[in-house]
Amino acid sequence: MKKRMFLKLSSTLMTGAALMNISCSPEKSTNSLRNWAGNLSYGTASVFEPATVEEAQQIVRKCSRLRTLGTRHCFNRIADSQDNLLSTKNLNSLISLDAQAKTVTVGGGMRYGELCQHLHQNGFAIHNLASLPHISVAGACATATHGSGVKNGNLATGVSALEFISANGELVSLSREKDGDNFYGAVVGLGCLGVVTKVTLDLIPTFSMQQEVYLNLPMSQLESHFDEIMSAGYSVSLFTDWQTTNVNQVWIKRKIVDGESYQPPKEFFGATLATKNVHPIIEISAENCTEQMSVTAPWFDRLPHFKMGFTPSSGEELQAEYFVPRRQAVAAMQAVQAMKDEINPLLMISEVRTIAADNLWMSPCFQQDSVAIHFTLNQKTKDVMKFLPKLEEKLSPFGVRPHWGKLFTMDTAQLQTRYKRLGDFKQLVKRYDPAGKFVNEFINANLYGAT
Ligand SMILES: Cc1cc2nc3c(=O)[nH]c(=O)nc-3n(C[C@H](O)[C@H](O)[C@H](O)COP(=O)(O)OP(=O)(O)OC[C@H]3O[C@@H](n4cnc5c(N)ncnc54)[C@H](O)[C@@H]3O)c2cc1C
């Protein structure tokens, strides 16, 4: 059966009265649904698109193996299944905004981009966004997706409560207030606890921002001013191709205080203020990027680098990203730069961001102020997969942790030693999924050490 036909049939099946007859015998196809980057096809064509939480519960009850799918932006097989996928595409409603408690509750499939405007209109914001607004809230939090900012935790740190369907089809609610430590285990859940149907996020008052870009920051400035540079705004990113002794671009996103925009100086630690909007990959038109040049706009139009409705990043690409302790940022960057000749044929651009420490057990920033060194790479999968082990070895002395949603090759045993609470996480997973219904090959290989 053709993919489109199957999806059409399956969504009709899921939304009709015939739901009670859901069969979970998977329809296999080697050429099924692909991830956003197109570098992988998921291992099954059995894709359910429930329209309601009740339908999702029935699907969970009937399937013996299942994985939840958000907006498909991961580059590795973390979201994959050989059996069944449950897409949260239609579980994307805005459930409630509690102005008193300063929280918003959304369906797990809600994309950040769909939520932000509404929050702003009601006088609210969330603390940070990733480089793109296209991703689902539950999918982003499940992998500890982050933006930048020395004081900003990753997006999952803004979650105050979760509701998910556990393996027996029952709804489970956990909150920061009520469930303490276990809650911190569940938020970066890697899709292992069940299907997240509701996420409650902390709100802060809405705010305006401006962003400016500086070109050609001498790397030597980072050696003595790294913290100062990365603290120059609410969120700061360095973009570089590692090829010269300069960082190519510094993006500074500032909060506007008391309605007064900031006039940036023409020079910043030896870098020069850009005179027009730029794309992080300088050769690409800046049309898809959020406006720079210190033009004021609401937070959601400045925190991401890319506009909703436009292709983020470059499109046909691969991504890898590694977290190291912030205090070792410069040494880690120097280790990467020492590989500049090997990186050059594969790299489109690198980005360096800061993320504040958190208490989320499976977060790469668990109890550690971190720096994330990101690589947007050409879609030469074989070459990239040969290169990543060398890069990981260079970063190994820094106790490197990879991004859960991007490519990595790190040895399982080594990876597991980097997560102090992994044993507790496995216990938590067992409580909600005793038979491993939500465990896929990626989870098996990386958390349980088996393929
Ligand atoms: C162009 C581009 C730019 C990116 N920029 C950033 C960035 O700035 N910062 C960053 O940190 N990352 C970034 N990423 C990576 C991205 O944020 C993560 O891969 C994120 O997890 C994607 O969310 P998703 O909804 O697409 O998840 P999917 O890829 O669909 O799923 C990811 C994981 O979440 C689980 N999951 C999804 N929904 C649910 C649910 N409702 N319940 C339970 N589990 C669920 C899946 O099972 C899977 O394990 C970028 C990716 C792309 C393609």
The ligand as an SDF file (V2000), in Angstrom:
LIG
                    3D

 53 58  0  0  0  0  0  0  0  0999 V2000
   16.3180   22.4530   11.6770 C   0  0  0  0  0  0  0  0  0  0  0  0
   16.4390   21.9550   13.0760 C   0  0  0  0  0  0  0  0  0  0  0  0
   16.8310   22.8440   14.0730 C   0  0  0  0  0  0  0  0  0  0  0  0
   16.9540   22.3720   15.3910 C   0  0  0  0  0  0  0  0  0  0  0  0
   17.3230   23.2620   16.3480 N   0  0  0  0  0  0  0  0  0  0  0  0
   17.4830   22.8360   17.6350 C   0  0  0  0  0  0  0  0  0  0  0  0
   17.8610   23.7410   18.6580 C   0  0  0  0  0  0  0  0  0  0  0  0
   17.9600   24.9390   18.4490 O   0  0  0  0  0  0  0  0  0  0  0  0
   18.0900   23.2310   19.8900 N   0  0  0  0  0  0  0  0  0  0  0  0
   17.9830   21.9100   20.1690 C   0  0  0  0  0  0  0  0  0  0  0  0
   18.2560   21.5010   21.3050 O   0  0  0  0  0  0  0  0  0  0  0  0
   17.5560   21.0410   19.2250 N   0  0  0  0  0  0  0  0  0  0  0  0
   17.2980   21.4800   17.9730 C   0  0  0  0  0  0  0  0  0  0  0  0
   16.8700   20.5990   17.0210 N   0  0  0  0  0  0  0  0  0  0  0  0
   16.5540   19.2130   17.4150 C   0  0  0  0  0  0  0  0  0  0  0  0
   15.0920   19.1100   17.8380 C   0  0  0  0  0  0  0  0  0  0  0  0
   14.7150   20.1350   18.6830 O   0  0  0  0  0  0  0  0  0  0  0  0
   14.8320   17.8140   18.5930 C   0  0  0  0  0  0  0  0  0  0  0  0
   15.1750   16.8070   17.7590 O   0  0  0  0  0  0  0  0  0  0  0  0
   13.3770   17.6750   19.0870 C   0  0  0  0  0  0  0  0  0  0  0  0
   13.2720   16.5130   19.8750 O   0  0  0  0  0  0  0  0  0  0  0  0
   12.4000   17.6140   17.9530 C   0  0  0  0  0  0  0  0  0  0  0  0
   11.0730   17.5510   18.4290 O   0  0  0  0  0  0  0  0  0  0  0  0
   10.0030   16.7110   17.5850 P   0  0  0  0  0  0  0  0  0  0  0  0
    8.6500   17.0310   18.0940 O   0  0  0  0  0  0  0  0  0  0  0  0
   10.2350   16.8920   16.1370 O   0  0  0  0  0  0  0  0  0  0  0  0
   10.3900   15.2540   18.0630 O   0  0  0  0  0  0  0  0  0  0  0  0
   10.4500   13.8590   17.2770 P   0  0  0  0  0  0  0  0  0  0  0  0
   11.6780   13.8200   16.4520 O   0  0  0  0  0  0  0  0  0  0  0  0
    9.1840   13.5830   16.5990 O   0  0  0  0  0  0  0  0  0  0  0  0
   10.5990   12.9100   18.5630 O   0  0  0  0  0  0  0  0  0  0  0  0
   11.6750   13.1060   19.4500 C   0  0  0  0  0  0  0  0  0  0  0  0
   11.5510   12.2220   20.6850 C   0  0  0  0  0  0  0  0  0  0  0  0
   10.4630   12.6720   21.4780 O   0  0  0  0  0  0  0  0  0  0  0  0
    9.5350   11.6200   21.6780 C   0  0  0  0  0  0  0  0  0  0  0  0
    8.2090   12.2230   21.6720 N   0  0  0  0  0  0  0  0  0  0  0  0
    7.7080   13.0870   20.7680 C   0  0  0  0  0  0  0  0  0  0  0  0
    6.4760   13.4530   21.1420 N   0  0  0  0  0  0  0  0  0  0  0  0
    6.2010   12.7840   22.2780 C   0  0  0  0  0  0  0  0  0  0  0  0
    5.0680   12.7170   23.1330 C   0  0  0  0  0  0  0  0  0  0  0  0
    3.9640   13.4310   22.9140 N   0  0  0  0  0  0  0  0  0  0  0  0
    5.1300   11.8890   24.1840 N   0  0  0  0  0  0  0  0  0  0  0  0
    6.2320   11.1570   24.4510 C   0  0  0  0  0  0  0  0  0  0  0  0
    7.3250   11.1950   23.6920 N   0  0  0  0  0  0  0  0  0  0  0  0
    7.3050   12.0020   22.6160 C   0  0  0  0  0  0  0  0  0  0  0  0
    9.7680   10.6410   20.5360 C   0  0  0  0  0  0  0  0  0  0  0  0
    9.3620    9.3500   20.8890 O   0  0  0  0  0  0  0  0  0  0  0  0
   11.2620   10.7590   20.3780 C   0  0  0  0  0  0  0  0  0  0  0  0
   11.8870    9.9600   21.3320 O   0  0  0  0  0  0  0  0  0  0  0  0
   16.7010   21.0130   15.7060 C   0  0  0  0  0  0  0  0  0  0  0  0
   16.2690   20.1400   14.6980 C   0  0  0  0  0  0  0  0  0  0  0  0
   16.1260   20.6080   13.4040 C   0  0  0  0  0  0  0  0  0  0  0  0
   15.6430   19.6870   12.3410 C   0  0  0  0  0  0  0  0  0  0  0  0
  1  2  1  0
  2  3  1  0
  2 52  2  0
  3  4  2  0
  4  5  1  0
  4 50  1  0
  5  6  2  0
  6  7  1  0
  6 13  1  0
  7  8  2  0
  7  9  1  0
  9 10  1  0
 10 11  2  0
 10 12  1  0
 12 13  2  0
 13 14  1  0
 14 15  1  0
 14 50  1  0
 15 16  1  0
 16 17  1  0
 16 18  1  0
 18 19  1  0
 18 20  1  0
 20 21  1  0
 20 22  1  0
 22 23  1  0
 23 24  1  0
 24 25  2  0
 24 26  1  0
 24 27  1  0
 27 28  1  0
 28 29  2  0
 28 30  1  0
 28 31  1  0
 31 32  1  0
 32 33  1  0
 33 34  1  0
 33 48  1  0
 34 35  1  0
 35 36  1  0
 35 46  1  0
 36 37  1  0
 36 45  1  0
 37 38  2  0
 38 39  1  0
 39 40  1  0
 39 45  2  0
 40 41  1  0
 40 42  2  0
 42 43  1  0
 43 44  2  0
 44 45  1  0
 46 47  1  0
 46 48  1  0
 48 49  1  0
 50 51  2  0
 51 52  1  0
 52 53  1  0
M  END
$$$$
